Amino acid sequence: MRKITWTIAMVMCVVIVLAGCGKKDASDVVAELDKTMNKLESYEGKGTMILHTGTKPQEYSVDVWYKSPSYYRIALKNSTKDVTQIVLKNDEGVFVLTPQLNKSFRFQSDWPEKQGQAYLYHTLVQSILQDKNRQFTTEGEAYVFDVVSNLQNHSLARHRIWLDKSDYAPQRMEASDAESNVLLEVKFSSFVFNKKFDEDSFDMERNMLGYELQSVATMTEEDGTLAGEEAEEVVNKSFGILIPTYLPEGVVSKDISDITLGGEAGIMLRYEGDYSFTLIEARPRDHAVSAMSGTLVDLGFTMATLLGDKVKTLSWMDQGVEFRLSTADLPQEEMIKVAQSLENQIGK
């Protein structure tokens, strides 16, 4: 009798152990993701971002730093160009830096808490936690979630997120429109939790100076020109008139005229039709710009600021060229598409 009882007890123990080793379902992963976020102190993620919104895919290298509670540093570099832009958040505000050109903008903003970015771990995890109708599956060594998009660009309806089974680090994400066309991809090559950063890693001057020192190291032997100065010279020579390669349906070009903006020469392009808007392009010589208000808008390759109510103006810098797109009726999603199509023209 005792032998039978002992056998039954052993069988029950094995059953319990096996049950505990079963596959995790969506609720298990979501619960552990929530715990991961609550104890998240820092991370560094590196990878590639690909935009499919233009005539051909645009690829960027991405390096994301985060330090609790709200320090961020995102470095974006076009794979075909040698100019890096940095989005930086610290106690002083949100900065958009182009160190090689010695240009910086400072914004008063609550970014990124209310404006999700595809390359931020917080954004990806929050989209999973918030979508009660989330879809869940597994692929190899990854948990895969299909959720409603929480990205700022409203033309992106859903995204899929691949998380490593071992520690929930992101492997990749794909964002698609309502017709399931993938418009944005992020592929992480590495992701390190609890990354140790220097005390001044998120300091604006440190980030500007860091690239200047790299420029000094690449001084040419022939004439001693700094790489940073060379970058600006290339931009000045290649500026010309930049024409959007994307226009909303029913919109055509009206005219192009020379203007003066802040004492500097520029051009203004006007478009009309189902929507009307103007596009101003200029090369400001002032390198530093004071704090700006407005809403930060993610263009993928850089951040822009959106101002105005009845008439909205989207402003951004790209490799030394300042753009201002103003309209009373063009939807924000269309403004973003026009802006993204201009990035393809820089340096041609």
C-alpha positions in Angstrom: 0.0 0.0 0.0 2.8 2.3 0.9 4.6 1.5 -2.3 1.5 2.4 -4.4 1.0 5.7 -2.5 4.7 6.5 -3.0 4.4 5.8 -6.8 1.3 8.0 -7.1 3.1 10.8 -5.3 6.1 10.6 -7.6 3.8 10.6 -10.7 2.0 13.8 -9.4 5.4 15.5 -8.9 6.4 14.7 -12.4 3.1 16.0 -13.8 3.5 19.3 -11.8 7.1 19.8 -13.1 6.1 19.1 -16.7 3.1 21.5 -16.4 5.5 24.2 -15.1 7.7 23.6 -18.2 4.9 24.1 -20.7 4.9 26.7 -23.4 4.1 30.3 -22.5 1.0 31.8 -23.9 0.3 35.5 -24.6 -0.8 36.3 -21.1 2.3 34.8 -19.6 4.6 36.8 -21.9 2.6 40.0 -21.4 2.8 39.6 -17.6 6.6 39.2 -17.8 6.9 42.1 -20.2 5.1 44.3 -17.7 7.6 43.2 -15.1 10.5 43.9 -17.4 9.3 47.4 -18.1 8.9 48.2 -14.4 12.5 47.3 -13.6 14.0 48.7 -16.8 17.0 51.0 -15.9 18.9 51.4 -19.2 19.6 49.8 -22.6 21.4 50.3 -25.9 19.9 49.0 -29.2 21.7 49.0 -32.5 20.2 48.1 -35.9 18.8 49.2 -39.2 15.7 51.2 -40.1 14.2 51.0 -43.6 11.5 53.4 -44.9 9.4 52.2 -47.8 7.5 55.5 -48.3 9.4 56.8 -51.3 10.2 55.7 -54.8 12.9 53.4 -53.3 13.6 52.1 -49.8 15.7 54.4 -47.6 18.0 52.7 -45.1 19.4 54.2 -41.9 21.6 52.9 -39.2 20.1 53.4 -35.7 21.8 53.6 -32.3 19.4 54.0 -29.4 20.4 54.8 -25.8 18.1 55.0 -22.8 18.7 55.7 -19.2 16.0 55.8 -16.5 13.9 57.8 -15.9 13.7 59.8 -19.2 17.1 60.2 -20.9 17.3 59.3 -24.6 19.8 59.5 -27.4 19.0 58.3 -30.9 21.7 58.6 -33.6 20.4 58.2 -37.2 22.7 57.9 -40.2 21.7 57.4 -43.9 23.5 54.5 -45.3 24.5 56.5 -48.4 25.6 59.7 -46.7 28.1 60.6 -44.0 26.0 63.0 -41.9 24.5 61.7 -38.6 21.6 63.4 -36.8 21.0 62.9 -33.1 17.8 63.2 -31.2 18.7 63.8 -27.5 16.5 64.2 -24.4 17.9 65.3 -21.0 16.9 67.6 -18.2 17.4 70.7 -20.4 14.9 69.6 -23.1 14.8 67.7 -26.4 17.5 68.5 -28.9 18.0 67.7 -32.6 21.7 67.8 -33.4 23.7 67.7 -36.6 27.2 67.7 -35.2 29.1 67.6 -38.4 27.4 70.8 -39.5 27.6 72.3 -36.0 23.8 72.8 -36.0 21.4 72.3 -33.1 17.8 72.9 -32.3 16.2 72.7 -28.8 12.5 71.9 -28.3 10.2 72.1 -25.2 8.4 68.8 -25.6 7.1 65.8 -23.7 8.6 63.6 -26.4 8.6 60.6 -26.5 6.0 59.8 -23.9 3.1 60.7 -26.1 4.7 60.2 -29.5 5.8 56.6 -30.1 8.9 55.8 -32.1 9.5 52.5 -33.9 13.0 52.1 -32.6 12.2 52.7 -28.9 11.7 49.6 -26.7 9.1 51.5 -24.6 7.0 52.2 -27.6 7.0 48.6 -28.8 6.3 47.0 -25.4 3.5 49.6 -24.6 1.8 48.7 -27.9 1.7 45.1 -26.8 0.5 45.9 -23.3 -2.3 48.2 -24.4 -3.8 46.2 -27.2 -6.3 43.8 -25.6 -7.0 42.2 -29.0 -3.3 41.5 -29.6 -2.4 38.5 -31.8 0.3 36.1 -30.6 2.4 33.4 -32.1 6.0 32.0 -32.0 8.7 31.8 -34.7 11.9 30.0 -33.9 13.4 31.7 -30.9 11.0 34.6 -30.9 7.6 35.6 -29.6 5.7 37.5 -32.2 2.9 40.0 -31.5 0.6 41.6 -34.1 -0.9 44.8 -32.6 -2.6 48.1 -33.3 0.1 50.7 -34.0 0.8 53.4 -31.4 3.2 55.2 -33.7 2.8 58.9 -34.4 2.2 58.4 -38.1 -1.5 57.6 -38.4 -1.0 56.0 -41.8 0.6 53.1 -40.0 -2.3 50.9 -38.8 -0.6 47.9 -37.3 2.8 46.5 -36.5 4.4 43.1 -35.8 7.1 42.8 -33.1 9.6 39.9 -32.7 10.9 39.5 -29.1 13.7 37.2 -28.1 12.3 34.3 -26.0 15.2 34.4 -23.5 15.0 38.0 -22.3 12.3 39.8 -24.4 14.9 41.9 -26.3 13.5 43.2 -29.6 14.7 41.4 -32.7 12.7 43.4 -35.3 9.5 45.2 -36.1 7.4 45.9 -39.2 4.8 48.6 -39.4 2.1 48.4 -42.1 -0.8 50.5 -43.4 -4.4 49.6 -43.6 -3.8 47.5 -46.7 -1.0 45.5 -45.0 1.7 47.2 -47.0 4.9 47.3 -44.9 6.1 51.0 -44.8 8.6 50.8 -42.0 11.0 48.2 -40.7 13.5 48.1 -37.8 15.9 45.3 -37.5 18.0 45.1 -34.3 21.5 43.7 -34.7 22.2 44.0 -30.9 20.3 45.0 -27.8 21.8 45.2 -24.3 19.8 45.7 -21.1 21.4 47.5 -18.1 23.9 49.3 -20.3 26.4 51.5 -18.3 26.8 55.0 -19.7 29.2 57.8 -18.8 27.8 60.6 -16.7 27.8 63.0 -19.6 26.6 60.6 -22.3 23.3 62.5 -22.7 24.9 66.0 -22.5 24.3 68.2 -25.5 27.8 69.7 -25.6 29.4 66.3 -25.2 27.5 64.9 -28.2 28.3 67.9 -30.4 32.0 67.9 -29.3 32.3 64.1 -29.8 31.7 64.4 -33.5 33.9 67.5 -33.8 36.8 65.5 -32.4 36.1 62.7 -34.9 36.2 65.3 -37.6 39.6 66.6 -36.4 40.9 63.0 -36.5 39.9 62.8 -40.2 41.6 66.0 -41.3 42.9 65.7 -44.8 46.7 65.8 -45.4 46.5 67.9 -48.6 44.8 71.1 -47.3 43.9 70.5 -43.7 40.2 70.9 -44.3 38.1 69.4 -41.5 35.6 66.7 -42.3 32.8 68.8 -40.7 33.6 71.7 -43.0 33.8 69.4 -46.0 30.3 68.1 -45.1 28.8 71.6 -45.1 30.6 72.5 -48.4 29.1 69.4 -50.0 25.6 70.5 -48.9 26.1 74.0 -50.1 27.2 72.9 -53.5 24.4 70.3 -53.9 21.5 72.4 -52.5 19.9 73.7 -55.7 16.1 73.5 -55.9 14.8 70.3 -54.2 11.6 69.0 -55.8 9.3 66.6 -53.8 9.1 63.2 -55.6 5.7 62.6 -53.9 2.6 64.8 -54.3 -0.9 63.9 -53.0 -3.4 62.9 -55.7 -5.0 65.9 -57.4 -2.1 68.3 -56.5 0.2 70.0 -59.1 3.0 72.5 -59.0 2.0 76.1 -59.4 5.2 78.1 -59.5 8.7 78.6 -58.0 10.1 81.9 -56.8 13.1 83.4 -55.1 12.6 84.8 -51.6 14.6 86.1 -48.6 14.3 84.3 -45.3 15.9 85.8 -42.2 18.3 87.7 -44.4 19.3 84.6 -46.4 18.3 83.8 -50.0 15.9 80.9 -50.4 13.2 79.6 -52.7 9.5 79.0 -52.4 7.6 76.3 -54.2 3.8 76.6 -54.4 1.4 73.7 -55.1 -2.4 73.8 -55.7 -5.3 71.5 -56.5 -7.3 69.3 -54.2 -4.9 70.6 -51.5 -2.7 73.7 -51.4 0.6 74.2 -49.7 3.9 76.1 -50.0 7.4 74.8 -49.5 10.3 77.1 -48.5 13.9 75.9 -48.8 16.9 77.9 -47.4 20.4 77.5 -46.0 20.6 79.4 -42.7 24.0 80.5 -41.6 23.1 80.7 -37.9 24.2 77.4 -36.4 22.4 77.5 -33.1 18.6 78.0 -32.8 16.8 78.9 -29.5 14.1 76.8 -28.0 11.1 76.1 -30.2 7.6 75.2 -29.3 5.2 73.0 -31.2 4.7 69.3 -31.6 7.6 67.1 -32.6 6.9 65.0 -35.7 9.0 61.9 -36.6 10.0 61.9 -40.2 12.0 58.8 -39.9 15.3 60.3 -40.9 15.0 63.3 -38.5 12.5 65.1 -36.2 10.4 68.1 -37.4 8.3 70.5 -35.5 4.6 71.2 -36.3 3.2 74.7 -35.5 -0.1 76.4 -36.1 -3.8 75.8 -35.9 -5.7 77.0 -39.0 -2.5 77.2 -41.0 0.0 74.5 -40.0 3.8 74.7 -40.7 6.1 71.7 -40.6 9.7 72.7 -40.2 12.9 70.6 -40.3 16.6 70.6 -41.1 18.3 68.1 -43.3 22.1 68.3 -44.0 22.1 72.1 -43.6 19.0 72.8 -45.6 16.0 74.3 -43.7 12.5 73.3 -44.9 9.1 74.9 -44.1 6.0 73.3 -45.4 2.9 75.4 -44.8 -0.8 74.5 -45.5 -4.3 75.1 -44.4 -5.8 71.9 -45.6 -3.1 69.2 -46.3 -3.5 66.4 -43.7 -0.5 65.7 -41.5 0.1 62.3 -42.9 0.4 63.8 -46.4 2.7 66.5 -45.1 5.0 63.8 -43.7 5.0 61.9 -47.1 6.0 65.1 -49.0 8.8 65.8 -46.4 10.1 62.2 -46.7 10.2 62.4 -50.5 12.5 65.5 -50.2 15.1 63.6 -48.1 15.8 61.5 -51.2 16.9 64.6 -53.1 19.6 65.9 -50.6 23.1 65.4 -52.1 22.0 64.6 -55.6 
